[in-house]
Amino acid sequence: MKAVRAANLAVRFLLEVGALVALAYWGFSTGSGAGAWALGLAAPAAFAAAWGLFVAPKRKVRTSEGARLAIELALFALVAVALAASASTAVALVFGAVALSSGVLDRVMR
């Protein structure tokens, strides 16, 4: 069980990093000129801020486990929508499926 939990933690870390990269890609490819820079920098910063406030292990705002899961899934859903808009639907679906599976597995392993 420890190996599965460790592997899932690695997947979750990669999902978080991937979310930041995907949001930056979405922002830079959606806007133009200064707007692209603003979106490309602000979208991942907003994700990181929300993650740090509500989802991270050392989060600043304590919520119920259900609310924490809902916020996490909503953030990852936003990333999947951004991927669908800027990259491909298949990539968005894979990202969403992995994020959902990892989130559920994390809750079950606790």
Buried (B, 14 or more C-beta within 10 A) or exposed (E): EEEEEEEBEEBBEEBBEBBBEBBBBBBBBBBEEEEBEEBBBEBBBEBBEBBEEBBBEEBEEEBEEEEBBEBBBEBBBBBBEBBBEBBEEEBBEEBBEBBBEBBEBBEEEE
